Amino acid sequence: MEVSVKCEARHICIRLSGELDHHSAKGLLRRLDQEIEKALPTQLTLDLSGVTFMDSSGIALILRSQQRMQLMEGSVVLRNVPEQARRVLDAAGIGRLVSIQ
């Protein structure tokens, strides 16, 4: 899983590329925590345009990010969600918790 980070003011955008599964999720959770801790953003945007596969580990990652941002009175936005990942997110009802654009 490749990760690129852009931060402007208190908005952080993290672009993910590759497979978001149980193999990549643990390290990715750690990386997201570090980036959030460093930037202290009010908005976290996860750009999923490069995600080729996502399973329930992706749901856990998004929920964990949403919980962290909620504690900081911030929000999470998902952008450029591929069709396969969209089906997983829709089945879990993630759209009720985070904005999907």
Disulfide bonds with the S-S distance in Angstrom:
none
